[in-house]
Amino acid sequence: MGNKAALSRDAIVEAAYQRTRTDGLSSLSVRKIAQDCGVAVGTLYNYFPDKASLVTAVIQHFWTSAVLAGGESACFSYREGENLVAFCRRAAGTLHCALSEFRADWLGDASSLDARTRQKGRDAERECFDHIRRSLSRVIRADSNIDPAFLARVDADRLAAFVWTGMLDSLRAGDPACEVLLFTLERALYRR
């Protein structure tokens, strides 16, 4: 009975998150998580109707802790006076550390999941990515050093989507500092 009283949805997600950090997302199983929590497999289904829901919760937990946690200090929270490239540098560094800690190839692990689970995971990621794009748009609009002629042709929201895609692709390709992307942005956006 002691375990049941201590069991909560958050405790299950935390146990699944810790196991995923160790073994990878593709190895996540309801049976292992139930064992880690000291409960029967059926007990977990009181909290999560299926494995896809548990995987989704783990992905949400990852993005929330890596990107959104910490309020104003979170890596994708705007800091007054910070220009876009500095913001991206800081965010890329934080995100790289989080991805490395979680597991460098977790994005690849996600591709080995079944289609329904992958879709639920993508939905969870999309929610976080929308927050990231909004933060990038805010930084772009606040960055008075960006050439106004550039922003007259490409609006902040489209540029934010481009920058975020470039950052994520850079991280996936092994460029944790997003050097090529940030150098290119610096040259394209700022008057010299």
C-alpha positions as CSV (number, residue, x, y, z in Angstrom):
1,M,0.0,0.0,0.0
2,G,2.9,2.4,0.7
3,N,3.9,2.5,-3.0
4,K,0.4,3.1,-4.1
5,A,0.0,6.1,-1.9
6,A,3.2,7.6,-3.2
7,L,2.4,6.8,-6.9
8,S,1.3,9.8,-9.0
9,R,1.2,10.6,-12.6
10,D,4.3,12.9,-12.1
11,A,6.2,10.1,-10.3
12,I,5.5,7.7,-13.2
13,V,6.6,10.3,-15.7
14,E,9.8,11.0,-13.7
15,A,10.6,7.3,-13.5
16,A,10.0,6.9,-17.3
17,Y,12.1,10.0,-17.9
18,Q,15.0,8.7,-15.9
19,R,14.9,5.3,-17.6
20,T,14.7,7.0,-21.0
21,R,17.8,9.1,-20.1
22,T,19.7,5.9,-19.4
23,D,18.3,3.5,-22.0
24,G,16.9,5.6,-24.7
25,L,13.4,6.5,-25.8
26,S,13.0,3.4,-28.0
27,S,13.6,1.1,-25.1
28,L,10.8,2.6,-22.9
29,S,8.3,-0.1,-21.8
30,V,5.4,0.1,-19.5
31,R,6.5,-3.2,-17.9
32,K,9.9,-1.7,-17.0
33,I,8.4,1.5,-15.6
34,A,5.9,-0.4,-13.5
35,Q,8.8,-2.4,-12.1
36,D,10.7,0.8,-11.4
37,C,7.7,2.2,-9.6
38,G,7.1,-1.0,-7.7
39,V,3.6,-1.5,-9.0
40,A,1.7,-3.9,-11.3
41,V,1.6,-3.0,-15.0
42,G,-2.2,-2.6,-14.8
43,T,-1.7,0.2,-12.2
44,L,0.1,2.4,-14.8
45,Y,-2.9,2.1,-17.1
46,N,-4.9,4.0,-14.5
47,Y,-2.7,6.9,-15.3
48,F,-1.8,6.3,-18.9
49,P,-4.2,4.5,-21.3
50,D,-1.4,3.2,-23.5
51,K,2.4,3.4,-24.1
52,A,2.0,6.2,-26.6
53,S,0.5,8.4,-23.8
54,L,3.4,7.6,-21.5
55,V,6.0,8.4,-24.3
56,T,4.2,11.6,-25.0
57,A,4.4,12.6,-21.3
58,V,8.1,11.8,-21.3
59,I,8.7,13.9,-24.4
60,Q,6.7,16.8,-22.8
61,H,8.7,16.5,-19.6
62,F,11.9,16.6,-21.6
63,W,11.0,19.7,-23.5
64,T,9.5,21.4,-20.5
65,S,12.5,20.8,-18.3
66,A,15.1,21.6,-21.0
67,V,13.4,24.5,-22.7
68,L,10.5,26.0,-20.8
69,A,11.5,25.5,-17.1
70,G,13.0,28.3,-15.1
71,G,10.6,31.1,-16.0
72,E,12.6,34.1,-17.2
73,S,15.9,32.2,-17.0
74,A,14.7,29.4,-19.3
75,C,16.9,29.1,-22.4
76,F,14.1,30.3,-24.7
77,S,12.9,33.2,-22.6
78,Y,13.8,36.6,-24.0
79,R,16.2,38.7,-22.0
80,E,15.9,42.5,-22.4
81,G,18.5,43.9,-24.7
82,E,19.7,40.6,-26.1
83,N,20.1,40.4,-29.8
84,L,19.0,37.5,-31.9
85,V,22.4,35.9,-32.4
86,A,23.3,36.1,-28.7
87,F,19.9,34.7,-27.8
88,C,20.4,31.8,-30.3
89,R,23.9,31.1,-29.0
90,R,22.7,30.9,-25.4
91,A,19.7,28.8,-26.4
92,A,21.8,26.4,-28.5
93,G,24.2,25.9,-25.7
94,T,21.5,25.2,-23.2
95,L,19.6,22.9,-25.6
96,H,22.8,21.0,-26.6
97,C,23.6,20.3,-23.0
98,A,20.0,19.1,-22.3
99,L,20.1,16.9,-25.4
100,S,23.5,15.5,-24.5
101,E,22.3,14.8,-21.0
102,F,19.0,13.2,-22.1
103,R,20.8,11.2,-24.8
104,A,22.7,12.5,-27.8
105,D,20.7,10.4,-30.2
106,W,17.2,10.6,-28.6
107,L,15.9,12.2,-31.8
108,G,17.0,9.1,-33.7
109,D,15.4,6.9,-31.1
110,A,12.1,8.5,-31.7
111,S,12.1,7.3,-35.3
112,S,12.1,3.7,-34.1
113,L,8.7,4.1,-32.3
114,D,5.4,3.0,-33.9
115,A,3.6,5.6,-36.0
116,R,0.9,6.5,-33.4
117,T,3.5,7.0,-30.6
118,R,5.7,9.1,-32.9
119,Q,2.7,11.3,-33.8
120,K,1.8,11.8,-30.2
121,G,5.4,12.7,-29.5
122,R,5.4,15.1,-32.4
123,D,2.3,16.8,-31.1
124,A,4.0,17.3,-27.7
125,E,7.1,18.6,-29.3
126,R,5.0,21.0,-31.5
127,E,3.6,22.6,-28.4
128,C,7.1,23.4,-27.2
129,F,8.3,24.4,-30.6
130,D,5.5,26.9,-30.9
131,H,6.7,28.5,-27.7
132,I,10.2,28.6,-29.0
133,R,9.1,30.2,-32.3
134,R,7.1,32.8,-30.4
135,S,10.2,33.6,-28.3
136,L,12.4,33.8,-31.4
137,S,9.8,36.2,-33.0
138,R,9.8,38.4,-29.9
139,V,13.6,38.6,-30.0
140,I,13.6,39.4,-33.7
141,R,11.1,42.2,-33.2
142,A,13.0,43.6,-30.2
143,D,16.4,43.5,-31.9
144,S,16.9,47.0,-33.2
145,N,20.2,46.1,-34.9
146,I,18.5,43.9,-37.5
147,D,18.5,45.7,-40.9
148,P,15.0,47.0,-41.4
149,A,15.2,46.4,-45.1
150,F,15.6,42.7,-44.3
151,L,12.5,42.6,-42.1
152,A,10.5,44.5,-44.7
153,R,11.0,41.4,-47.0
154,V,10.9,38.6,-44.4
155,D,8.5,39.0,-41.4
156,A,9.6,38.0,-37.9
157,D,7.4,34.9,-37.7
158,R,8.8,33.4,-40.9
159,L,12.4,34.2,-39.8
160,A,11.8,32.7,-36.4
161,A,10.5,29.4,-38.0
162,F,13.6,29.4,-40.3
163,V,16.0,30.0,-37.4
164,W,14.4,27.4,-35.2
165,T,14.5,24.8,-38.0
166,G,18.2,25.7,-38.7
167,M,19.1,25.4,-35.0
168,L,17.4,22.0,-34.6
169,D,19.0,20.7,-37.8
170,S,22.4,22.0,-36.7
171,L,22.1,20.2,-33.4
172,R,21.0,17.0,-35.2
173,A,24.0,17.3,-37.5
174,G,26.5,17.6,-34.6
175,D,27.0,21.4,-34.7
176,P,26.1,22.2,-31.0
177,A,27.0,25.9,-31.4
178,C,25.0,26.3,-34.6
179,E,28.1,28.1,-36.0
180,V,27.2,28.1,-39.7
181,L,23.7,29.2,-39.0
182,L,24.6,32.0,-36.6
183,F,27.5,33.2,-38.7
184,T,25.1,33.4,-41.7
185,L,22.5,35.2,-39.7
186,E,25.0,37.7,-38.4
187,R,26.1,38.5,-41.9
188,A,22.6,38.7,-43.4
189,L,20.7,40.5,-40.6
190,Y,23.1,43.2,-39.2
191,R,24.2,46.3,-41.0
192,R,27.9,46.8,-41.1
